[in-house]
Amino acid sequence: MFDRTKETPVTGEVQIWAVPKTQHMMECEREEGNPHPVPFEFEIRTERSWRDGAVKLHTVKITVTCPGGIDLLQSALNTLREEKEEERRKFERRMSELDQQIASLAMLEYIPHED
C-alpha cells in the first residue's frame, strides 16, 4: 500500500503579483515612520489574484521536490484538523457578529411621536 511519499519532483507555474495596499495599511506605515510607503506588496500565487487592482508581473515555471517518507495518513488527519479549526474560527467570528447585531437591536426602543 502507498502510505508514505517517495521523493518526487513536482513542476508547476507560480506568478508574482503586485497587490495594492489598503488606505489603512498605507496610513499605518506612515505612522510607523515610513513617509513614502510603496502602495503595493508582492505576492506569489499559483492562480489569479482576484483582489481589485492586482497586477500580474511575472510567471515562472518551477520544480520543487516533495520529500520522501511523509506519512500520508497522518498528513491527511492534520489537514482535516486544520480545516476543522478554521471552520470553528469562522463560525465563532460569525456568531460574535450576530451577537453584536442582536445586542445593538435590543438597545433600540420605540418611542412614538406625540401628535
N, C-alpha and C positions, 0 to 999 in steps of 0.2 A: 504494500500500500504506500501511496505517496503522502507521507506525513511530515516530511522536512524538505525545505527548499534545497536546491542544488545551486551552486554558483552559476548565475546566468546573466549574460549581458542583455540589457533592455534598452532599446533605441526609441526615441521619440523626439518631438519638437517642443521647444519652450519659446515663449515670446516675452520680450521686455516691453512693458507698458509704462507710460508716463500718466499717472493718475492725479488729477487736480486735488489739492488740499482744500478742506473746507475753510470758510472765513474764520471760524472759531480756531482752527488749528494754526492759521497764519497769525492771528492775534496772540495766541499763547506763545508762539515762537518769538514774536516781537517783545512780549513781556519778559521772556527769558533772556533778553539781551541781544537777539539777532535782529538788527534793524531792517535787513533786506532778506527775508526768508525766500527760499525757492518755492514757487507756487504749486509744485507738484512733487510727488515721490515716485520712485521706481518700484515696479512690482514684476516678479517673474510669474508667469501663468502658463498653463497648458491649454487654455482655451480663451476665448474672447472675454475681455473685461466689459461688463455691462454698465459700469458707472458712467454717468454723464460726463462728457468731456475727456474721457480716457483716450489716449493716442498710442497705437501700436508702433513701436520704434524699430524693433528688430526681431527676427525669428532665427533660432539656432537649432540645428539638429544635434542632439546629444546622445551619448551612450553611457549609462551607468550600470554598475554590476550589482545585481541582487545577491546578497551574501548567501552562502550555503549554510545549512544547519538550523535554519529558523523553524521552530515548531509551528506548523500551520494551524493546528487546533488551538493552541494557546494564543496565537495571534488573532484568530477569529473570535475567541472569547474576549480578549482585551478590546478588540474593536467594538464588539457589541456592548460591552460595559461602558466604553467611552460614549457611544451613541446614546445609550440609555441615560447617562449622566447629563449629556447635552439636552436631551428632551426634558429631563427633570428641571434643568435651569430655565428653559423656555417656558415650561408650564408655570413655575414659580414666579417668573417675571410677569407673565400674563395675569396670573391670579392677583399679584400685587397691583397691577394697573387697574384691574376690575375693582378691587377693594378700595382703591383711591377714588374711583369714579362713584362708587356706592356711597362712600363717606361724604364726598362733595355734594351729592344729590340729597343725602339725608340731612344736611345742614340747611338746605333751602326750605323756606317757609312761605306758604302762600298767604299774602295779606291782601284782601280785596280792597279796591278803592271805594271810598265813600262818595256817593254822588250827591 
